[in-house]
Amino acid sequence: MKIKAFDFWSIIHFLLGIVFAFIFLIINFPFWISLIIFLMIAIIWEIIEKVFDKEFYNVALKETIWNHITDVVFSALGFLISWKILSSF
């Protein structure tokens, strides 16, 4: 079975972006520094996930590179949308 680029975890990554934006706004970090730190965390996590793929998943459920890319994209979208909404308050 092949995992597609979008799955249940894409929603979780989007929500995680919202949580991180909220945290960075609470501690009053500037936008660009917050975004860079968050993207670094998201990308490093996906690299770790890819490197240790066999440890995290059954071989039949191996994630594709497109899934890792969309995980970072959905994380960034959650972060950007929530930053825009939350920073207006």
VMD Tcl script that draws the C-alpha trace (Angstrom):
set ca {
  {0.00 0.00 0.00}
  {1.39 3.37 -1.01}
  {0.81 6.42 1.18}
  {-0.29 9.53 -0.69}
  {1.08 13.03 -0.22}
  {-1.95 14.05 1.87}
  {-3.09 11.93 4.81}
  {-4.49 12.21 8.33}
  {-1.09 13.39 9.58}
  {-1.25 16.40 7.26}
  {-4.10 17.72 9.43}
  {-2.03 17.11 12.56}
  {0.91 19.03 11.02}
  {-1.44 21.93 10.18}
  {-2.66 22.01 13.79}
  {0.92 21.85 15.04}
  {1.69 24.96 12.98}
  {-1.19 26.73 14.74}
  {0.13 25.70 18.17}
  {3.67 26.87 17.41}
  {2.46 30.23 16.07}
  {0.45 30.71 19.26}
  {3.49 29.86 21.42}
  {5.80 32.22 19.50}
  {3.23 35.02 19.74}
  {2.88 34.49 23.49}
  {6.63 34.73 24.03}
  {6.68 37.74 21.69}
  {9.19 36.51 19.11}
  {9.38 38.48 15.84}
  {7.59 36.91 12.87}
  {10.59 36.04 10.69}
  {12.62 34.54 13.52}
  {9.61 32.51 14.63}
  {8.94 31.28 11.10}
  {12.56 30.28 10.52}
  {12.81 28.45 13.85}
  {9.52 26.67 13.22}
  {10.44 25.64 9.67}
  {13.80 24.35 10.91}
  {12.02 22.24 13.54}
  {9.51 20.93 10.97}
  {12.19 20.09 8.39}
  {14.54 18.48 10.92}
  {11.66 16.37 12.22}
  {10.83 15.17 8.70}
  {14.50 14.32 8.08}
  {14.63 12.34 11.34}
  {11.40 10.62 10.38}
  {12.85 9.68 6.97}
  {16.18 8.48 8.37}
  {14.49 6.32 10.98}
  {11.59 5.30 8.71}
  {11.99 1.59 9.46}
  {11.97 2.29 13.20}
  {8.76 4.38 13.08}
  {6.72 2.51 10.49}
  {5.98 -0.90 9.17}
  {7.79 -1.30 5.83}
  {4.40 -1.47 4.07}
  {3.49 1.97 5.43}
  {6.66 3.76 4.37}
  {6.07 7.46 3.65}
  {6.91 8.96 0.29}
  {9.08 12.02 -0.15}
  {5.95 13.92 -1.27}
  {4.32 13.13 2.04}
  {7.29 14.60 3.92}
  {7.16 17.72 1.75}
  {3.41 18.20 2.23}
  {3.84 17.69 5.99}
  {6.18 20.71 6.06}
  {3.88 22.70 3.75}
  {0.82 22.01 5.91}
  {2.79 22.90 9.04}
  {3.84 26.19 7.44}
  {0.29 26.94 6.29}
  {-1.05 26.38 9.80}
  {1.66 28.62 11.19}
  {1.15 31.43 8.66}
  {-2.64 31.47 8.79}
  {-2.80 31.40 12.56}
  {-0.04 34.02 12.91}
  {-2.00 36.35 10.64}
  {-5.25 35.81 12.56}
  {-3.77 35.79 16.09}
  {-1.45 38.76 15.60}
  {-4.40 40.96 14.66}
  {-5.77 40.76 18.22}
}
mol new
graphics top color blue
foreach p $ca { graphics top sphere $p radius 0.5 }
foreach p [lrange $ca 0 end-1] q [lrange $ca 1 end] { graphics top cylinder $p $q radius 0.2 }
display resetview
